[in-house]
Each structure stands twice: as structure tokens, then as C-alpha cells.
Amino acid sequence: MRGYAAEAQGDGLIGEIVRAGWRRIREAVHLSLGADTYETAKFFACGMPGDTLAAISLPPRTRGQGSVLDA
């Protein structure tokens, strides 16, 4: 996110580097999963809430039963 913020402030090179890195990560996951585009997107979509909970230090016990993050 900091890379995108830097780009918004006029540092286009940072944005290019961040996008290129993201494409490499996405391709590596996609190939590793052997999945279609939908499954790859689903993998990343389920990871984002986990990243957010980790970033705000939310303990696992407060997530609630049935959460995709409880698995």
C-alpha cells in the first residue's frame, strides 16, 4: 500500500515496481495452484482478511465461528 501511496504523490517508478512484483506473485501462485483464474482470485481474496487481521493484531479467538479464517 505504501508503494501505491508513493505513486499517488508522484513517484511513478515505485508504482511500476509494485505492480511488477504483484504480477510475479500472482503468476507464481496461479501456477503453483494449477488453478483457473477464479480460483487464483479466490485464494488472494481469502488472504486479504487474514492480512488485515494480522495488521491490526486481532486475536484469532475474536474472529467468530464459521469464518474462512478459522480453518
CHARMM internal coordinates of N, CA and C (Angstrom, degrees):
IC EDIT
DIST 1 N 1 CA 1.4490
DIST 1 CA 1 C 1.5295
ANGL 1 N 1 CA 1 C 110.13
DIST 1 C 2 N 1.2995
ANGL 1 CA 1 C 2 N 116.30
DIHE 1 N 1 CA 1 C 2 N -33.18
DIST 2 N 2 CA 1.4625
ANGL 1 C 2 N 2 CA 118.77
DIHE 1 CA 1 C 2 N 2 CA 179.53
DIST 2 CA 2 C 1.5227
ANGL 2 N 2 CA 2 C 111.16
DIHE 1 C 2 N 2 CA 2 C -65.21
DIST 2 C 3 N 1.3260
ANGL 2 CA 2 C 3 N 115.94
DIHE 2 N 2 CA 2 C 3 N -33.90
DIST 3 N 3 CA 1.4579
ANGL 2 C 3 N 3 CA 119.56
DIHE 2 CA 2 C 3 N 3 CA 177.15
DIST 3 CA 3 C 1.5115
ANGL 3 N 3 CA 3 C 111.67
DIHE 2 C 3 N 3 CA 3 C -62.44
DIST 3 C 4 N 1.3335
ANGL 3 CA 3 C 4 N 116.53
DIHE 3 N 3 CA 3 C 4 N -41.97
DIST 4 N 4 CA 1.4594
ANGL 3 C 4 N 4 CA 120.22
DIHE 3 CA 3 C 4 N 4 CA 178.94
DIST 4 CA 4 C 1.5283
ANGL 4 N 4 CA 4 C 110.93
DIHE 3 C 4 N 4 CA 4 C -68.99
DIST 4 C 5 N 1.3169
ANGL 4 CA 4 C 5 N 116.66
DIHE 4 N 4 CA 4 C 5 N -35.50
DIST 5 N 5 CA 1.4619
ANGL 4 C 5 N 5 CA 120.09
DIHE 4 CA 4 C 5 N 5 CA 176.71
DIST 5 CA 5 C 1.5247
ANGL 5 N 5 CA 5 C 110.32
DIHE 4 C 5 N 5 CA 5 C -64.64
DIST 5 C 6 N 1.3260
ANGL 5 CA 5 C 6 N 116.71
DIHE 5 N 5 CA 5 C 6 N -40.57
DIST 6 N 6 CA 1.4691
ANGL 5 C 6 N 6 CA 120.47
DIHE 5 CA 5 C 6 N 6 CA 178.21
DIST 6 CA 6 C 1.5191
ANGL 6 N 6 CA 6 C 109.97
DIHE 5 C 6 N 6 CA 6 C -63.15
DIST 6 C 7 N 1.3204
ANGL 6 CA 6 C 7 N 116.94
DIHE 6 N 6 CA 6 C 7 N -39.86
DIST 7 N 7 CA 1.4610
ANGL 6 C 7 N 7 CA 119.70
DIHE 6 CA 6 C 7 N 7 CA 179.13
DIST 7 CA 7 C 1.5274
ANGL 7 N 7 CA 7 C 110.64
DIHE 6 C 7 N 7 CA 7 C -65.61
DIST 7 C 8 N 1.3157
ANGL 7 CA 7 C 8 N 116.06
DIHE 7 N 7 CA 7 C 8 N -40.54
DIST 8 N 8 CA 1.4640
ANGL 7 C 8 N 8 CA 119.72
DIHE 7 CA 7 C 8 N 8 CA 178.97
DIST 8 CA 8 C 1.5241
ANGL 8 N 8 CA 8 C 111.60
DIHE 7 C 8 N 8 CA 8 C -61.17
DIST 8 C 9 N 1.3241
ANGL 8 CA 8 C 9 N 115.62
DIHE 8 N 8 CA 8 C 9 N -25.07
DIST 9 N 9 CA 1.4595
ANGL 8 C 9 N 9 CA 119.85
DIHE 8 CA 8 C 9 N 9 CA 179.20
DIST 9 CA 9 C 1.5294
ANGL 9 N 9 CA 9 C 111.73
DIHE 8 C 9 N 9 CA 9 C -92.70
DIST 9 C 10 N 1.3380
ANGL 9 CA 9 C 10 N 116.07
DIHE 9 N 9 CA 9 C 10 N 8.92
DIST 10 N 10 CA 1.4474
ANGL 9 C 10 N 10 CA 119.74
DIHE 9 CA 9 C 10 N 10 CA 173.05
DIST 10 CA 10 C 1.5126
ANGL 10 N 10 CA 10 C 116.61
DIHE 9 C 10 N 10 CA 10 C 108.19
DIST 10 C 11 N 1.3149
ANGL 10 CA 10 C 11 N 119.00
DIHE 10 N 10 CA 10 C 11 N 0.16
DIST 11 N 11 CA 1.4662
ANGL 10 C 11 N 11 CA 121.23
DIHE 10 CA 10 C 11 N 11 CA 179.44
DIST 11 CA 11 C 1.5312
ANGL 11 N 11 CA 11 C 109.10
DIHE 10 C 11 N 11 CA 11 C -94.33
DIST 11 C 12 N 1.3298
ANGL 11 CA 11 C 12 N 116.04
DIHE 11 N 11 CA 11 C 12 N 83.77
DIST 12 N 12 CA 1.4594
ANGL 11 C 12 N 12 CA 121.59
DIHE 11 CA 11 C 12 N 12 CA -176.46
DIST 12 CA 12 C 1.5169
ANGL 12 N 12 CA 12 C 113.96
DIHE 11 C 12 N 12 CA 12 C -64.83
DIST 12 C 13 N 1.3211
ANGL 12 CA 12 C 13 N 117.91
DIHE 12 N 12 CA 12 C 13 N -30.81
DIST 13 N 13 CA 1.4594
ANGL 12 C 13 N 13 CA 121.05
DIHE 12 CA 12 C 13 N 13 CA -179.13
DIST 13 CA 13 C 1.5264
ANGL 13 N 13 CA 13 C 111.36
DIHE 12 C 13 N 13 CA 13 C -62.26
DIST 13 C 14 N 1.3144
ANGL 13 CA 13 C 14 N 116.94
DIHE 13 N 13 CA 13 C 14 N -41.41
DIST 14 N 14 CA 1.4667
ANGL 13 C 14 N 14 CA 120.34
DIHE 13 CA 13 C 14 N 14 CA 179.10
DIST 14 CA 14 C 1.5280
ANGL 14 N 14 CA 14 C 110.01
DIHE 13 C 14 N 14 CA 14 C -60.60
DIST 14 C 15 N 1.3209
ANGL 14 CA 14 C 15 N 117.59
DIHE 14 N 14 CA 14 C 15 N -44.76
DIST 15 N 15 CA 1.4595
ANGL 14 C 15 N 15 CA 121.15
DIHE 14 CA 14 C 15 N 15 CA 178.84
DIST 15 CA 15 C 1.5166
ANGL 15 N 15 CA 15 C 112.08
DIHE 14 C 15 N 15 CA 15 C -59.56
DIST 15 C 16 N 1.3416
ANGL 15 CA 15 C 16 N 117.00
DIHE 15 N 15 CA 15 C 16 N -41.68
DIST 16 N 16 CA 1.4627
ANGL 15 C 16 N 16 CA 120.54
DIHE 15 CA 15 C 16 N 16 CA 178.22
DIST 16 CA 16 C 1.5233
ANGL 16 N 16 CA 16 C 111.19
DIHE 15 C 16 N 16 CA 16 C -62.68
DIST 16 C 17 N 1.3153
ANGL 16 CA 16 C 17 N 116.81
DIHE 16 N 16 CA 16 C 17 N -42.20
DIST 17 N 17 CA 1.4671
ANGL 16 C 17 N 17 CA 121.65
DIHE 16 CA 16 C 17 N 17 CA -179.60
DIST 17 CA 17 C 1.5296
ANGL 17 N 17 CA 17 C 110.25
DIHE 16 C 17 N 17 CA 17 C -65.21
DIST 17 C 18 N 1.3321
ANGL 17 CA 17 C 18 N 116.87
DIHE 17 N 17 CA 17 C 18 N -43.35
DIST 18 N 18 CA 1.4665
ANGL 17 C 18 N 18 CA 121.14
DIHE 17 CA 17 C 18 N 18 CA -179.84
DIST 18 CA 18 C 1.5294
ANGL 18 N 18 CA 18 C 110.26
DIHE 17 C 18 N 18 CA 18 C -63.97
DIST 18 C 19 N 1.3270
ANGL 18 CA 18 C 19 N 117.55
DIHE 18 N 18 CA 18 C 19 N -44.24
DIST 19 N 19 CA 1.4733
ANGL 18 C 19 N 19 CA 120.23
DIHE 18 CA 18 C 19 N 19 CA 179.69
DIST 19 CA 19 C 1.5270
ANGL 19 N 19 CA 19 C 111.33
DIHE 18 C 19 N 19 CA 19 C -64.26
DIST 19 C 20 N 1.3224
ANGL 19 CA 19 C 20 N 117.18
DIHE 19 N 19 CA 19 C 20 N -41.43
DIST 20 N 20 CA 1.4620
ANGL 19 C 20 N 20 CA 120.38
DIHE 19 CA 19 C 20 N 20 CA 178.66
DIST 20 CA 20 C 1.5269
ANGL 20 N 20 CA 20 C 110.60
DIHE 19 C 20 N 20 CA 20 C -63.15
DIST 20 C 21 N 1.3266
ANGL 20 CA 20 C 21 N 116.79
DIHE 20 N 20 CA 20 C 21 N -40.75
DIST 21 N 21 CA 1.4651
ANGL 20 C 21 N 21 CA 120.77
DIHE 20 CA 20 C 21 N 21 CA 177.62
DIST 21 CA 21 C 1.5205
ANGL 21 N 21 CA 21 C 111.43
DIHE 20 C 21 N 21 CA 21 C -63.82
DIST 21 C 22 N 1.3320
ANGL 21 CA 21 C 22 N 116.09
DIHE 21 N 21 CA 21 C 22 N -42.52
DIST 22 N 22 CA 1.4526
ANGL 21 C 22 N 22 CA 120.51
DIHE 21 CA 21 C 22 N 22 CA 178.93
DIST 22 CA 22 C 1.5292
ANGL 22 N 22 CA 22 C 110.48
DIHE 21 C 22 N 22 CA 22 C -61.70
DIST 22 C 23 N 1.3290
ANGL 22 CA 22 C 23 N 117.40
DIHE 22 N 22 CA 22 C 23 N -43.28
DIST 23 N 23 CA 1.4648
ANGL 22 C 23 N 23 CA 120.06
DIHE 22 CA 22 C 23 N 23 CA 179.19
DIST 23 CA 23 C 1.5255
ANGL 23 N 23 CA 23 C 110.97
DIHE 22 C 23 N 23 CA 23 C -61.53
DIST 23 C 24 N 1.3280
ANGL 23 CA 23 C 24 N 117.48
DIHE 23 N 23 CA 23 C 24 N -38.65
DIST 24 N 24 CA 1.4710
ANGL 23 C 24 N 24 CA 120.11
DIHE 23 CA 23 C 24 N 24 CA 178.81
DIST 24 CA 24 C 1.5322
ANGL 24 N 24 CA 24 C 110.76
DIHE 23 C 24 N 24 CA 24 C -66.38
DIST 24 C 25 N 1.3132
ANGL 24 CA 24 C 25 N 117.17
DIHE 24 N 24 CA 24 C 25 N -42.70
DIST 25 N 25 CA 1.4691
ANGL 24 C 25 N 25 CA 120.97
DIHE 24 CA 24 C 25 N 25 CA 178.90
DIST 25 CA 25 C 1.5288
ANGL 25 N 25 CA 25 C 110.03
DIHE 24 C 25 N 25 CA 25 C -63.49
DIST 25 C 26 N 1.3195
ANGL 25 CA 25 C 26 N 116.86
DIHE 25 N 25 CA 25 C 26 N -46.83
DIST 26 N 26 CA 1.4544
ANGL 25 C 26 N 26 CA 121.03
DIHE 25 CA 25 C 26 N 26 CA -178.97
DIST 26 CA 26 C 1.5267
ANGL 26 N 26 CA 26 C 110.88
DIHE 25 C 26 N 26 CA 26 C -61.02
DIST 26 C 27 N 1.3095
ANGL 26 CA 26 C 27 N 116.93
DIHE 26 N 26 CA 26 C 27 N -43.50
DIST 27 N 27 CA 1.4666
ANGL 26 C 27 N 27 CA 120.78
DIHE 26 CA 26 C 27 N 27 CA -179.81
DIST 27 CA 27 C 1.5265
ANGL 27 N 27 CA 27 C 110.73
DIHE 26 C 27 N 27 CA 27 C -65.16
DIST 27 C 28 N 1.3299
ANGL 27 CA 27 C 28 N 117.16
DIHE 27 N 27 CA 27 C 28 N -41.65
DIST 28 N 28 CA 1.4689
ANGL 27 C 28 N 28 CA 120.59
DIHE 27 CA 27 C 28 N 28 CA 179.21
DIST 28 CA 28 C 1.5213
ANGL 28 N 28 CA 28 C 110.88
DIHE 27 C 28 N 28 CA 28 C -62.44
DIST 28 C 29 N 1.3240
ANGL 28 CA 28 C 29 N 117.23
DIHE 28 N 28 CA 28 C 29 N -43.47
DIST 29 N 29 CA 1.4697
ANGL 28 C 29 N 29 CA 120.92
DIHE 28 CA 28 C 29 N 29 CA 178.38
DIST 29 CA 29 C 1.5224
ANGL 29 N 29 CA 29 C 109.94
DIHE 28 C 29 N 29 CA 29 C -65.89
DIST 29 C 30 N 1.3115
ANGL 29 CA 29 C 30 N 116.05
DIHE 29 N 29 CA 29 C 30 N -46.05
DIST 30 N 30 CA 1.4700
ANGL 29 C 30 N 30 CA 120.91
DIHE 29 CA 29 C 30 N 30 CA -178.38
DIST 30 CA 30 C 1.5238
ANGL 30 N 30 CA 30 C 110.54
DIHE 29 C 30 N 30 CA 30 C -57.59
DIST 30 C 31 N 1.3133
ANGL 30 CA 30 C 31 N 116.89
DIHE 30 N 30 CA 30 C 31 N -47.28
DIST 31 N 31 CA 1.4638
ANGL 30 C 31 N 31 CA 120.32
DIHE 30 CA 30 C 31 N 31 CA -179.79
DIST 31 CA 31 C 1.5235
ANGL 31 N 31 CA 31 C 111.89
DIHE 30 C 31 N 31 CA 31 C -68.52
DIST 31 C 32 N 1.3340
ANGL 31 CA 31 C 32 N 117.03
DIHE 31 N 31 CA 31 C 32 N -38.73
DIST 32 N 32 CA 1.4677
ANGL 31 C 32 N 32 CA 120.61
DIHE 31 CA 31 C 32 N 32 CA 179.52
DIST 32 CA 32 C 1.5238
ANGL 32 N 32 CA 32 C 111.92
DIHE 31 C 32 N 32 CA 32 C -64.47
DIST 32 C 33 N 1.3263
ANGL 32 CA 32 C 33 N 115.89
DIHE 32 N 32 CA 32 C 33 N -39.28
DIST 33 N 33 CA 1.4616
ANGL 32 C 33 N 33 CA 120.11
DIHE 32 CA 32 C 33 N 33 CA 179.60
DIST 33 CA 33 C 1.5237
ANGL 33 N 33 CA 33 C 111.93
DIHE 32 C 33 N 33 CA 33 C -73.27
DIST 33 C 34 N 1.3232
ANGL 33 CA 33 C 34 N 116.26
DIHE 33 N 33 CA 33 C 34 N -26.12
DIST 34 N 34 CA 1.4507
ANGL 33 C 34 N 34 CA 119.83
DIHE 33 CA 33 C 34 N 34 CA -173.11
DIST 34 CA 34 C 1.5142
ANGL 34 N 34 CA 34 C 110.49
DIHE 33 C 34 N 34 CA 34 C 62.45
DIST 34 C 35 N 1.3157
ANGL 34 CA 34 C 35 N 115.33
DIHE 34 N 34 CA 34 C 35 N 30.91
DIST 35 N 35 CA 1.4578
ANGL 34 C 35 N 35 CA 121.51
DIHE 34 CA 34 C 35 N 35 CA -171.84
DIST 35 CA 35 C 1.5237
ANGL 35 N 35 CA 35 C 111.35
DIHE 34 C 35 N 35 CA 35 C -102.82
DIST 35 C 36 N 1.3216
ANGL 35 CA 35 C 36 N 114.26
DIHE 35 N 35 CA 35 C 36 N 169.34
DIST 36 N 36 CA 1.4515
ANGL 35 C 36 N 36 CA 118.97
DIHE 35 CA 35 C 36 N 36 CA 172.92
DIST 36 CA 36 C 1.5355
ANGL 36 N 36 CA 36 C 108.95
DIHE 35 C 36 N 36 CA 36 C -82.75
DIST 36 C 37 N 1.3070
ANGL 36 CA 36 C 37 N 115.49
DIHE 36 N 36 CA 36 C 37 N 177.27
DIST 37 N 37 CA 1.4696
ANGL 36 C 37 N 37 CA 120.79
DIHE 36 CA 36 C 37 N 37 CA -176.88
DIST 37 CA 37 C 1.5289
ANGL 37 N 37 CA 37 C 111.61
DIHE 36 C 37 N 37 CA 37 C -60.05
DIST 37 C 38 N 1.3350
ANGL 37 CA 37 C 38 N 117.27
DIHE 37 N 37 CA 37 C 38 N -39.99
DIST 38 N 38 CA 1.4584
ANGL 37 C 38 N 38 CA 121.38
DIHE 37 CA 37 C 38 N 38 CA 179.98
DIST 38 CA 38 C 1.5277
ANGL 38 N 38 CA 38 C 111.05
DIHE 37 C 38 N 38 CA 38 C -61.45
DIST 38 C 39 N 1.3125
ANGL 38 CA 38 C 39 N 117.27
DIHE 38 N 38 CA 38 C 39 N -47.70
DIST 39 N 39 CA 1.4678
ANGL 38 C 39 N 39 CA 120.95
DIHE 38 CA 38 C 39 N 39 CA -178.76
DIST 39 CA 39 C 1.5252
ANGL 39 N 39 CA 39 C 111.48
DIHE 38 C 39 N 39 CA 39 C -64.47
DIST 39 C 40 N 1.3216
ANGL 39 CA 39 C 40 N 116.63
DIHE 39 N 39 CA 39 C 40 N -37.00
DIST 40 N 40 CA 1.4635
ANGL 39 C 40 N 40 CA 119.74
DIHE 39 CA 39 C 40 N 40 CA 177.44
DIST 40 CA 40 C 1.5226
ANGL 40 N 40 CA 40 C 109.87
DIHE 39 C 40 N 40 CA 40 C -65.14
DIST 40 C 41 N 1.3159
ANGL 40 CA 40 C 41 N 117.22
DIHE 40 N 40 CA 40 C 41 N -44.37
DIST 41 N 41 CA 1.4716
ANGL 40 C 41 N 41 CA 120.98
DIHE 40 CA 40 C 41 N 41 CA 178.19
DIST 41 CA 41 C 1.5228
ANGL 41 N 41 CA 41 C 110.40
DIHE 40 C 41 N 41 CA 41 C -62.25
DIST 41 C 42 N 1.3353
ANGL 41 CA 41 C 42 N 116.40
DIHE 41 N 41 CA 41 C 42 N -39.62
DIST 42 N 42 CA 1.4696
ANGL 41 C 42 N 42 CA 121.26
DIHE 41 CA 41 C 42 N 42 CA 179.16
DIST 42 CA 42 C 1.5332
ANGL 42 N 42 CA 42 C 110.41
DIHE 41 C 42 N 42 CA 42 C -63.30
DIST 42 C 43 N 1.3331
ANGL 42 CA 42 C 43 N 117.08
DIHE 42 N 42 CA 42 C 43 N -39.98
DIST 43 N 43 CA 1.4615
ANGL 42 C 43 N 43 CA 121.41
DIHE 42 CA 42 C 43 N 43 CA 177.54
DIST 43 CA 43 C 1.5321
ANGL 43 N 43 CA 43 C 110.53
DIHE 42 C 43 N 43 CA 43 C -57.66
DIST 43 C 44 N 1.3201
ANGL 43 CA 43 C 44 N 116.06
DIHE 43 N 43 CA 43 C 44 N -47.99
DIST 44 N 44 CA 1.4658
ANGL 43 C 44 N 44 CA 119.46
DIHE 43 CA 43 C 44 N 44 CA -179.70
DIST 44 CA 44 C 1.5269
ANGL 44 N 44 CA 44 C 111.52
DIHE 43 C 44 N 44 CA 44 C -70.36
DIST 44 C 45 N 1.3182
ANGL 44 CA 44 C 45 N 117.47
DIHE 44 N 44 CA 44 C 45 N -36.02
DIST 45 N 45 CA 1.4605
ANGL 44 C 45 N 45 CA 120.46
DIHE 44 CA 44 C 45 N 45 CA -179.86
DIST 45 CA 45 C 1.5269
ANGL 45 N 45 CA 45 C 111.17
DIHE 44 C 45 N 45 CA 45 C -63.85
DIST 45 C 46 N 1.3138
ANGL 45 CA 45 C 46 N 117.23
DIHE 45 N 45 CA 45 C 46 N -37.54
DIST 46 N 46 CA 1.4662
ANGL 45 C 46 N 46 CA 120.32
DIHE 45 CA 45 C 46 N 46 CA 178.71
DIST 46 CA 46 C 1.5283
ANGL 46 N 46 CA 46 C 111.34
DIHE 45 C 46 N 46 CA 46 C -74.15
DIST 46 C 47 N 1.3000
ANGL 46 CA 46 C 47 N 117.17
DIHE 46 N 46 CA 46 C 47 N -25.92
DIST 47 N 47 CA 1.4622
ANGL 46 C 47 N 47 CA 120.47
DIHE 46 CA 46 C 47 N 47 CA 179.10
DIST 47 CA 47 C 1.5150
ANGL 47 N 47 CA 47 C 113.67
DIHE 46 C 47 N 47 CA 47 C -75.44
DIST 47 C 48 N 1.3231
ANGL 47 CA 47 C 48 N 117.84
DIHE 47 N 47 CA 47 C 48 N -30.44
DIST 48 N 48 CA 1.4581
ANGL 47 C 48 N 48 CA 120.62
DIHE 47 CA 47 C 48 N 48 CA -176.39
DIST 48 CA 48 C 1.5300
ANGL 48 N 48 CA 48 C 112.75
DIHE 47 C 48 N 48 CA 48 C -60.85
DIST 48 C 49 N 1.3395
ANGL 48 CA 48 C 49 N 119.34
DIHE 48 N 48 CA 48 C 49 N -45.29
DIST 49 N 49 CA 1.4722
ANGL 48 C 49 N 49 CA 117.81
DIHE 48 CA 48 C 49 N 49 CA 176.93
DIST 49 CA 49 C 1.5354
ANGL 49 N 49 CA 49 C 112.11
DIHE 48 C 49 N 49 CA 49 C -60.51
DIST 49 C 50 N 1.3161
ANGL 49 CA 49 C 50 N 116.75
DIHE 49 N 49 CA 49 C 50 N -36.97
DIST 50 N 50 CA 1.4661
ANGL 49 C 50 N 50 CA 120.08
DIHE 49 CA 49 C 50 N 50 CA 178.04
DIST 50 CA 50 C 1.5153
ANGL 50 N 50 CA 50 C 111.47
DIHE 49 C 50 N 50 CA 50 C -63.55
DIST 50 C 51 N 1.3312
ANGL 50 CA 50 C 51 N 116.34
DIHE 50 N 50 CA 50 C 51 N -42.10
DIST 51 N 51 CA 1.4702
ANGL 50 C 51 N 51 CA 120.04
DIHE 50 CA 50 C 51 N 51 CA 176.95
DIST 51 CA 51 C 1.5222
ANGL 51 N 51 CA 51 C 111.04
DIHE 50 C 51 N 51 CA 51 C -61.84
DIST 51 C 52 N 1.3255
ANGL 51 CA 51 C 52 N 115.33
DIHE 51 N 51 CA 51 C 52 N -41.61
DIST 52 N 52 CA 1.4637
ANGL 51 C 52 N 52 CA 120.11
DIHE 51 CA 51 C 52 N 52 CA -179.46
DIST 52 CA 52 C 1.5245
ANGL 52 N 52 CA 52 C 110.63
DIHE 51 C 52 N 52 CA 52 C -64.88
DIST 52 C 53 N 1.3359
ANGL 52 CA 52 C 53 N 117.24
DIHE 52 N 52 CA 52 C 53 N -45.52
DIST 53 N 53 CA 1.4633
ANGL 52 C 53 N 53 CA 120.26
DIHE 52 CA 52 C 53 N 53 CA 179.60
DIST 53 CA 53 C 1.5260
ANGL 53 N 53 CA 53 C 111.20
DIHE 52 C 53 N 53 CA 53 C -63.27
DIST 53 C 54 N 1.3091
ANGL 53 CA 53 C 54 N 116.48
DIHE 53 N 53 CA 53 C 54 N -38.67
DIST 54 N 54 CA 1.4697
ANGL 53 C 54 N 54 CA 119.72
DIHE 53 CA 53 C 54 N 54 CA 177.51
DIST 54 CA 54 C 1.5215
ANGL 54 N 54 CA 54 C 110.78
DIHE 53 C 54 N 54 CA 54 C -66.48
DIST 54 C 55 N 1.3261
ANGL 54 CA 54 C 55 N 116.74
DIHE 54 N 54 CA 54 C 55 N -40.19
DIST 55 N 55 CA 1.4614
ANGL 54 C 55 N 55 CA 120.84
DIHE 54 CA 54 C 55 N 55 CA -178.59
DIST 55 CA 55 C 1.5308
ANGL 55 N 55 CA 55 C 111.89
DIHE 54 C 55 N 55 CA 55 C -63.93
DIST 55 C 56 N 1.3376
ANGL 55 CA 55 C 56 N 116.09
DIHE 55 N 55 CA 55 C 56 N -33.88
DIST 56 N 56 CA 1.4704
ANGL 55 C 56 N 56 CA 118.38
DIHE 55 CA 55 C 56 N 56 CA -179.79
DIST 56 CA 56 C 1.5262
ANGL 56 N 56 CA 56 C 112.02
DIHE 55 C 56 N 56 CA 56 C -97.66
DIST 56 C 57 N 1.3367
ANGL 56 CA 56 C 57 N 116.28
DIHE 56 N 56 CA 56 C 57 N 7.18
DIST 57 N 57 CA 1.4718
ANGL 56 C 57 N 57 CA 122.92
DIHE 56 CA 56 C 57 N 57 CA 177.22
DIST 57 CA 57 C 1.5189
ANGL 57 N 57 CA 57 C 112.68
DIHE 56 C 57 N 57 CA 57 C 57.30
DIST 57 C 58 N 1.3228
ANGL 57 CA 57 C 58 N 117.56
DIHE 57 N 57 CA 57 C 58 N 40.51
DIST 58 N 58 CA 1.4570
ANGL 57 C 58 N 58 CA 121.68
DIHE 57 CA 57 C 58 N 58 CA 177.55
DIST 58 CA 58 C 1.5202
ANGL 58 N 58 CA 58 C 108.63
DIHE 57 C 58 N 58 CA 58 C -78.82
DIST 58 C 59 N 1.3266
ANGL 58 CA 58 C 59 N 117.54
DIHE 58 N 58 CA 58 C 59 N 120.78
DIST 59 N 59 CA 1.4688
ANGL 58 C 59 N 59 CA 119.87
DIHE 58 CA 58 C 59 N 59 CA -179.24
DIST 59 CA 59 C 1.5264
ANGL 59 N 59 CA 59 C 111.54
DIHE 58 C 59 N 59 CA 59 C -63.32
DIST 59 C 60 N 1.3381
ANGL 59 CA 59 C 60 N 117.72
DIHE 59 N 59 CA 59 C 60 N 144.54
DIST 60 N 60 CA 1.4719
ANGL 59 C 60 N 60 CA 120.97
DIHE 59 CA 59 C 60 N 60 CA -178.82
DIST 60 CA 60 C 1.5246
ANGL 60 N 60 CA 60 C 113.86
DIHE 59 C 60 N 60 CA 60 C -55.53
DIST 60 C 61 N 1.3101
ANGL 60 CA 60 C 61 N 117.94
DIHE 60 N 60 CA 60 C 61 N -34.33
DIST 61 N 61 CA 1.4729
ANGL 60 C 61 N 61 CA 120.16
DIHE 60 CA 60 C 61 N 61 CA -175.93
DIST 61 CA 61 C 1.5323
ANGL 61 N 61 CA 61 C 112.23
DIHE 60 C 61 N 61 CA 61 C -66.99
DIST 61 C 62 N 1.3223
ANGL 61 CA 61 C 62 N 119.43
DIHE 61 N 61 CA 61 C 62 N -14.42
DIST 62 N 62 CA 1.4585
ANGL 61 C 62 N 62 CA 121.41
DIHE 61 CA 61 C 62 N 62 CA -179.05
DIST 62 CA 62 C 1.5224
ANGL 62 N 62 CA 62 C 112.88
DIHE 61 C 62 N 62 CA 62 C -94.74
DIST 62 C 63 N 1.3238
ANGL 62 CA 62 C 63 N 117.33
DIHE 62 N 62 CA 62 C 63 N 4.31
DIST 63 N 63 CA 1.4623
ANGL 62 C 63 N 63 CA 120.80
DIHE 62 CA 62 C 63 N 63 CA -175.61
DIST 63 CA 63 C 1.5194
ANGL 63 N 63 CA 63 C 112.85
DIHE 62 C 63 N 63 CA 63 C -79.13
DIST 63 C 64 N 1.2977
ANGL 63 CA 63 C 64 N 117.88
DIHE 63 N 63 CA 63 C 64 N -28.67
DIST 64 N 64 CA 1.4633
ANGL 63 C 64 N 64 CA 120.77
DIHE 63 CA 63 C 64 N 64 CA 179.86
DIST 64 CA 64 C 1.5130
ANGL 64 N 64 CA 64 C 111.62
DIHE 63 C 64 N 64 CA 64 C 96.38
DIST 64 C 65 N 1.3178
ANGL 64 CA 64 C 65 N 115.78
DIHE 64 N 64 CA 64 C 65 N 151.65
DIST 65 N 65 CA 1.4583
ANGL 64 C 65 N 65 CA 120.63
DIHE 64 CA 64 C 65 N 65 CA -179.68
DIST 65 CA 65 C 1.5202
ANGL 65 N 65 CA 65 C 110.52
DIHE 64 C 65 N 65 CA 65 C -72.17
DIST 65 C 66 N 1.3090
ANGL 65 CA 65 C 66 N 114.06
DIHE 65 N 65 CA 65 C 66 N 147.68
DIST 66 N 66 CA 1.4468
ANGL 65 C 66 N 66 CA 119.14
DIHE 65 CA 65 C 66 N 66 CA 176.47
DIST 66 CA 66 C 1.5080
ANGL 66 N 66 CA 66 C 114.60
DIHE 65 C 66 N 66 CA 66 C 86.31
DIST 66 C 67 N 1.3111
ANGL 66 CA 66 C 67 N 117.49
DIHE 66 N 66 CA 66 C 67 N -1.54
DIST 67 N 67 CA 1.4533
ANGL 66 C 67 N 67 CA 120.71
DIHE 66 CA 66 C 67 N 67 CA 179.92
DIST 67 CA 67 C 1.5238
ANGL 67 N 67 CA 67 C 109.55
DIHE 66 C 67 N 67 CA 67 C -71.10
DIST 67 C 68 N 1.3212
ANGL 67 CA 67 C 68 N 116.88
DIHE 67 N 67 CA 67 C 68 N 146.09
DIST 68 N 68 CA 1.4648
ANGL 67 C 68 N 68 CA 120.16
DIHE 67 CA 67 C 68 N 68 CA 176.13
DIST 68 CA 68 C 1.5127
ANGL 68 N 68 CA 68 C 109.90
DIHE 67 C 68 N 68 CA 68 C -64.10
DIST 68 C 69 N 1.3165
ANGL 68 CA 68 C 69 N 116.99
DIHE 68 N 68 CA 68 C 69 N -17.79
DIST 69 N 69 CA 1.4641
ANGL 68 C 69 N 69 CA 121.09
DIHE 68 CA 68 C 69 N 69 CA -178.94
DIST 69 CA 69 C 1.5169
ANGL 69 N 69 CA 69 C 112.49
DIHE 68 C 69 N 69 CA 69 C -86.56
DIST 69 C 70 N 1.3265
ANGL 69 CA 69 C 70 N 117.80
DIHE 69 N 69 CA 69 C 70 N -7.49
DIST 70 N 70 CA 1.4647
ANGL 69 C 70 N 70 CA 121.28
DIHE 69 CA 69 C 70 N 70 CA 179.28
DIST 70 CA 70 C 1.5149
ANGL 70 N 70 CA 70 C 112.21
DIHE 69 C 70 N 70 CA 70 C -80.36
DIST 70 C 71 N 1.3049
ANGL 70 CA 70 C 71 N 116.85
DIHE 70 N 70 CA 70 C 71 N -15.81
DIST 71 N 71 CA 1.4725
ANGL 70 C 71 N 71 CA 120.98
DIHE 70 CA 70 C 71 N 71 CA -176.89
DIST 71 CA 71 C 1.5156
ANGL 71 N 71 CA 71 C 111.20
DIHE 70 C 71 N 71 CA 71 C -67.35
END
COOR INIT
IC SEED 1 N 1 CA 1 C
IC BUILD
